[in-house]
Amino acid sequence: MSKVTNLWFAALALVAVTSMGCSAREKSICDKRITCEGGNDKDKSACVDNYIQASAVAEAYKCGDAQSNLLDCLDTTSICQSGSLSNSCKAQYDAVSSCQKAASAQAKL
């Protein structure tokens, strides 16, 4: 599958996810980030949009389960430490990255 086709699927998935509205998880994660690190409504909106876009890309690569696990981890483990939001989700980040790399490599075959 070409990169253009992959981008088209990602854009389509983003439109679908955006039209359904965002999940409470994305809002919760971004609320924690803004409360901890500071920001305004535009910053929160951009944060939510970034998570929605990342989820759409993950779905395009058929990595939605890994992305969902990451969002669950971020929502449940993120804590504010010295003005910075931290979490214990490295394994979940790695799972999303590995899944997307594998799907990308598969598409090149």
N, C-alpha and C positions, 0 to 999 in steps of 0.2 A: 504494500500500500504506500503510495507516495506521501511525502511530507505535507503537500497541499491538501490531500484527502484527509490526513490525520487532523490537520488544523481545521478543516471544514467540520469534521465530526466533533471536535472539541468546541468549536463555536456553536454548533447546533445544540450540544449538550448544555453549554452555558446558558443559551437562551431558554432551554427547557427548564433548567434548574432555577433560573432567575424568575421565570414566569410563574413557577410554583411558589415562589417566596423562599426565603432562606430558613434554614433549620434553626431551632432554638440553640443548638450547640454552637453554631458560628457566632450568634449574638452573645451567648454566654462567655465564650472565649474572648471575644472582643471587648465585652464589658470589663472583664478582669484585666485585660491589657490596658485599657484606657484608665481604669481606676488606679492601677499600679504605676503606669508610666506617664500618665497625663495625656491629654488630647481633648478634642471636641467632637461634635456630632459628625463632621466631615471625616475626621480621622476614623471614627467608629465605622462609618459607612464604607470607607475604603478598606478597612480591615475585613469586614464581612464580605465585601466584593472579592477580595483576594482569596478568601477561603472557598467561596462559591466557585471561582474560576479554577482553583486547584482541584476541587472536587470534580468539575466538569472534565478537566484534562485527565484525571485519574479514571473517570468513567470511560472516556474515549479509549484508553489503554486497557480497559477491562480490569482495572485495579480499584474499583469502587469499594470493595470490602476492606482492603488495606487502608484506604483513605478514611473510611468510616471508623476503623479501629484507631487511627491516628487522632481523629477529631474527638472520639470518646476519651482517649488518653489525655489530650490537651485540656478537655473540659473538666476532667476529674482530678488531674494532678498538678495543674498550673498553680503556682503560688508566687506571691510578690516577695522578692528579697532585695532589699536595698534599692528600691525603685526600678527593678527589672523583673519581668515575669519569667520564671523558670519552670521547667517541667522535667519529668523522667520518661520522655517518650522517644528516646533515640532509636530503640528497636523498631518502633512503629514508623518513624521517619525512614529508616533504612529499608523496611519492608515495602513502603510505597516506592521508594527510589529503585529498588531491585526489580519490583514488578514492572515498572515503567520501562526500565532499561531492557528487561527481557522481552517485553512486548515490542519495543522499538527494534531490537535486534531481529526478532521474528519477522517484522514487517519488511526488513531489508532483504530477506531470503527470496 
